[in-house]
Amino acid sequence: MKKTIKKLGVLIISAVMLLGLGGTIMADESMTGESGVIGEFTPPAGAEEKSSKVVIYKELTAYNPEDCTVNAPTITFNYTVSSSNALAGKNIYDAKSHHEPEVNVHVLTKQGVGSPTITGTGEGVIALVPGTNTLKASENGTANRYPLTVDFSGINFLTDGSGAGVYRYQIDETTTEAEKIAAGIKEGEVANTLYMDVYVDGEGKIYGYVLFTNNVDIDAREDADASASTAAGKTEGFVGTVADQTAYSSDTSVADKYYTFNLEVTKTVVGDNYTKNNHHQFPFEITLDNATVTANVLPIMSVSANATQAALSAGAIGTGASATTWTPTIADSAKVTYVGIPTGTTVTIKEQNDVTGVTYTSVSTNADTNADSKDIYTGEWSNTATVNCNATALTKAAENHTSTASTAKQVIFTNTLQQISPTGIIVRSAPYILLLGAAVVLFVLSRRWAKKERA
């Protein structure tokens, strides 16, 4: 009994300690859906303590003529949090309706103190890696948001600062436009510099945050919250106008943008049942050329039955002599699909006849520029088909060349056997029939020679 009581006592004490800890642990504040303001209150409610960590967001809007998932580009977005004298002395006027009796409360901003940190996938960065990170994409753009946690927990506003007040900080995205272009990203219209006001009470506790784009006075007198919000450019972060993983109803995103298209290559054989029935896979060369996008990319590849290709790895597309070349093999009715090729990429496609002793007429359909008809004998290559969907990088693709689009536009290479044989027997059996005929002739001649010798 004593042991049981002791055990119960330990459990009760542990539970009380956990409850005590739970009372002090606060979830990070988040700007999602808050329009740049956390902690706003109206009478008779008063200010409530908020977490010393607040989450803002970075958006990358992804485009593709289809609703699909694409691999993210290779990009590192860099961030810093700082403060300066230029941030102090700005007027903050609260709305009358926030107080009882109704009065406009006025303060001047203070220069931010201490050394807050900002963390995305790592401290000071959001690093995206194709194959590890993916994006939702659609015709009018889908918002893909990444959290950035700004942490003020290491700051004592009573000793590092001067107690109660509104402390203003500056948050910068320092990744250059050239770095974004190299990754295939078009820089958006949102500000790369944001400002955050941190509201602190007399005990040094944070009770509110405001995030905005303009280092100006915030004047909400006469209950002008809406106009004050517009003037300050209140925001949830480096974002457009819709929430995480949500598609825009029209192309209205002002965030950074990533544009891609898709490609599918398939094969048709006509007049050669022998090759069709044996699922012979014809060699292809698919070459990608892009002089703008120089960072590593990784389209998502899928391969049907009776087609093969080595797994893709992230790499630069390249241009000219350094352009990327893929070498799939594809049989009749089989296909290889590539999703998420950056726009501005020119793709050229050709096939080889590696079937012994026959000639095919090879031609393509559904490319932007099709391969003209050409008779290819064993070992010869077809003419080249070209796909670019959009010849200009960092712009929307006009269409995809895939069977999942509204109309089937996949690039088809058709091989028609020149000596048409519906069963394939004549072409494939002729050499053996000739050999058999020669053997019969030799047998008859040998018998005649033998008879002459006996005579």
Secondary structure, 3 states (H helix, E strand, C coil): CHHHHHHHHHHHHHHHHHHHHHHHCCCCEECCCCCCEECCCCCCCCCCCCCCEEEEEEEEEEECCCCEEEECCCEEEEEEEECCHHHCCCEEECCHHHCCCCCCCEEECEECCCCCEEECCEECEEEECECCEEEEEECCCEEEEEEEEEECCCCCCCCCCCCCEEEEEEEEECCCHHHHHHCCEECCCCCCEEEEEEEECCCCCEEEEEEECCCCCEECHHHCHHHHHHHHCECCEECCCCCCCCECCCCCCCCEEEEEEEEEEEEEEEEEHHHHHCCCCEEEEEEEECCCCCCCECCEEEECCCEECCCCCCECCCCHHHCEEECCEECCCCEEEEEEEECCCEEEEEEECCCCCCCEEEEEECCCECCCCEEECCCCECCCEEECCCCCCCCCCCCCECCCCCCCCCEEEEEEEEEEECCCHHHHHHHHHHHHHHHHHHHHHHHHHHHHHHC
